[in-house]
Each structure stands twice: as structure tokens, then as C-alpha cells.
Amino acid sequence: MEIERFTDARITAAIAEGFLQFAIHTDIKVKSWDLGKARAQNGSYAQEYVVAAGIHQALLKGREHELAGCAPVIAIVAIRQNYFSGDESPSLASWALRTLAENAEAGAEELLSYWNAALDAGGADLDGIHYLLSSTERNLAILVLTELLLAKPDLPAPALRQALVGCASLLSAGEMLALVELARVANVGEGARALWNFIDLALDPLRFELGHSRELLSAALLAPDGELATKFNDLCPNLEELDRIRINVFANNNPAEDRDWAEPGSISRIVRGAINRLGASSDMRAGGILRSVLSGTDQSWTPYVVHAAAEHDRIMRDNLFTAPSIGVLKASLEGGPPANPDDLVAVVLEEIERYRRTLRTGTETPWKSYWNTDRYGNATEPRIENECRDRLLELLRPRLERYGIAASLPEARRAENTRVDVLLISHAGKNLPIEAKRHFNDELWSAPVAQLSGYAADAGACGYGIYLVFWFGAEFPVPARKDQKERPSDAKGLENILLGDLPPALRQQTSIIVLNVERAIAHPPILTPAAKKKTQGKASGAGNRR
């Protein structure tokens, strides 16, 4: 435009034609290797600008075919000087890559010559790689990057990250593992080793975890930047296990940070990302993984893990939900078998509530069945939790059978070799875990999150669970709370506090029921000194017995 303003159209056209002919026919006296060294020093050659201008003119005027005879180095110039075409078509870089791809082996050699010269001269990155990776010249990109990594697995960190990001988009997991195997035996620096270890870990998390220390796992997980980690998350064949490793390695000694969104590479951000991905996963294993990591994390992570588990439960419920037929709905409304997990919960809660209303009013004093008694029938001390649970199950079983609930199993074995106090299994294969405690159990306050939420995370439970507590009266002290708040003095107060303690993510699927089995006597029974000592001992140590 400037030339046209100070001359005329004929002179401008002549100058443009001169640029074009210079690009086509002139030996510019530099090779790709020279351009690479110039790149490392942030320099250039004057003839590059004339060549770039000529190529741009040819592309603008539809004369691209005349560039077919250009030397390969001209394509490297076009990549370096792509700014001539700006963000609009026709792009100099696109033409250059098409030209190099016409003979992929020769083109790869030219591009590698440019990059290797820049790296040998002190450069740290791969100039123009974003043009290569965004182009349609897939074969050229694969050839260039694999040859580069095979020859130089110890690239500077920026260049190595660029190359690995490109490979993640172009190669299969198996092809990447072959590169990792070669890099494993190469003599590379600590930084490059950590990056290659991360790739190895991402491609086979379980194998890598078994063979390496916690310190090496930590270094590998911290090595990639955000883009590289994201790319290999997509390529990882077992992302749920990779995220479990991230949480296990970092979440125990590193608390959650509120502003980690502003620090993409921070440990807190890495852990939060892993938890969020597990919560959003459609893999049924994710709920169990979240349950397994809960006990080993810093307490500041507990709400996030619990929320993620609840979110995963919701996804599983949505994915597994099958709308019941009209016949099934009609049978359910008429008191038949539960139509879905929600119905199962409703049936069990209704029967427990009906039973609770009779505890203090029944002529046979139902509450007394949860106590040991003396020879006169006086309640002396609470039964152990297993006996209380079994007694309740014995009473509920006939009530539940009429709904078609197949079985009620005490101490049913669950994942990770844990046990749940009551497991009710419906006719449709869905289950409802119930965790039972006496009110003076040491784990009274922690059990809904630490135990029940884990059982409820099983796919068959669909996130639902019931926390059932037997209240034996204020004569047996409630365990102290960590927040030092006042402890409840009756069953209703305890139920309200437990409901208030539930994390928001668990409130919709977790039911809290406190059964008042407090002994109703005007005066305490007359006990011998030995019996009194025995009762007091059992009350103080009851929290440790199940």
C-alpha cells in the first residue's frame, strides 16, 4: 500500500512481480540449518522478507502452481514469516506445510534441520509447531515428531512438552508406549525423565504405580503443564485410576486451597481436578474410588470428595434408570414391590417410621428388647450394636417381605473388605445400605460421611443410605463433638443435629433416624456393686464395640 501511494499501479505491479520471481528462482544463500541458528538468536536474514513477500503475492493472485519449483528452504522461510498473511487466507504456513508434505521424508528432514539447529544453538522451543499440529498434514507431523523424539528424548522442557502434546494428538497409546520404552533406556536429564515418567504413568497407571516410589510418582505427576496433562488424560486408558493416584499422592499432606483456580499447576488444583473428573465420570468404578480415597485425605478435602461421590451417584442413577411400566407402577401403588430405588427407600422408611411410633406405646414394651435384663425383667444395660441391629432386622423382615424385598442381610460384605450393618436387597437388584450405631459409639458423628456414604456409592445403592441410631438415654454420654458444640439430651435433639451435620451433597439421599429405646423407669434398678461396675465399664467402652 505504501509503494502504491508513492508511485503508481504499474510500478507497484512490477515490484510485486520481482518479489515473486525472486522467491521462485533466486538462491537465497542460506539453508534451513542457518535459519534455525538465526531463530535461536532471535535473528533473521534480509532476503527472507523478499521471499515471503513473493510467496504472498503468488498466493493472492492464484499463481501457487508457479511456486512448485522453489527450493525446500523457501517453505521454512514461509513458516518463519507467516505474519505476511496474518490470520487470513491464503496462509504462508499452510502453503509451506503442503509443500513439505508432498515429499514427507524430505519435508521432515528440512523441518528437523531447522529445529535441531535452533536447539543446538541454545533454543528451547519448536518454532512453528502450532502450524504443523493445526494443519491437515498428519503424516508429515507424525514423521517429524517421532524422528525428533527418537533422536533427542532429552529435549529442553518447553520443546519436549510441545512434541509430547503433538504426539498425544497423533499417536495411539501403544505407539506412545514404544517411544517411552526407548526414552526409558536413554540418558536424559531429571526434568525430561519426569516428563517421560508422566507419560508412562498416564498410559498404564496401575503398572507404573506398582513399580515406583511415592516420591517418583509425585515428581511425575507434577512434571506436565496443563495442556500436556489434559492431552494425556484424554489418551489414558484408565483415567479413573490415574486420578486415584493423584489424590492418594497429594491429598493426604496438602490441604485444599480456595484460590487454586488461579494456580493451574498447583497441587491443590491437581487434586481438585482429579476429584471433579471422578465425580463426573460415567464409569461405575469412580464411586468406589472416591470412597476408597476419603479416609486418606486431609479433612479439608472431605466435602469435595463427598460432593463428587454424590454427583457420581446422580449420574449413575440417571444412566441406570429404567422407567417402570404401567403395570409395575400400579403394583407399587397398591403396596407391591418397589418400582425403583426411590420406592425401595420409601418403603423401608415407612416401615421403620411405623415401628418407631410403637416403641414407647406398645403393650409389650418394645424398647426393652434392646436391653439386657436381670432376673426380674428390669433393663440393666444396652445390648451390643450387633444384637440391636439383629433385633430390628428380625422385626422388620416380615414387614418387608410383603413388598417383595428379597433379603435382609446383617454384616453384608461390601467393596474393600468393609461391612455394612444392614443391607436390604430389593427384587430388582437394587440395595439400600443401613449403618446402625448406639448413640454413645465413638464414631457417632463421623459415620454418615466416613462409612455410610461409601456404602451408598455402590452402583446398586444409587447413592441412597439410612443412618440409624439407637438412643439409650442421657445416662450414657454422647461422644464429644470436634466443634465443641453442646451435645443433645434426647433422641429428637440428636436426630436434628445429625441431620444438620450432613454435607449438602448427601442430604437428598441420606436419611437419619434415631430410635428412642431409653429405659422407662422411675428409679434405677438395684444392682450389686459388681454389676454396677460392669455396667459402667460397658458404657464407657461401648464406643469401641460393634
Secondary structure, DSSP 8 states (H G I E B T S, - for coil): -HHHHHS-HHHHHHHHHHHHHHHHH---S--HHHHHHHHHTT---HHHHHHHHHHHHHHHTT-GGGGGG--HHHHHHHHHTGGGTTTSSS-HHHHHHHHHHTTHHHHHHHHHHHHHHHHHTT--S-TTHHHHHHSS-HHHHHHHHHHHHHH-TT--HHHHHHHHHHHHHHS-HHHHHHHHHHHHTS---HHHHHHHHHHHHHHSHHHHHHHS-HHHHHHHHHSS-HHHHHHHHHH-TTHHHHHHHHHHHHTTTS---TTGGG-TTSHHHHHHHHHHHHHH---THHHHHHHHHHTTS-GGGHHHHHHHHHHHHHHHHHHH-----HHHHHHHHTT-S-SSHHHHHHHHHHHHHHHHHHTTT-TT-GGGGGEEE-TTS-EEEE--HHHHHHHHHHHHHHHHHTTT--EEEEEEE-GGG-EEEEEEE-TTS-EEEEEEEETT-TTTTTHIIIIIHHHHTSGGGTT-EEEEEEE--TTS-----TT-----SSHHHHHHHHHHHS-GGGTTTEEEEEEE-----SS-----HHHHHHHHHHHHTGGG--
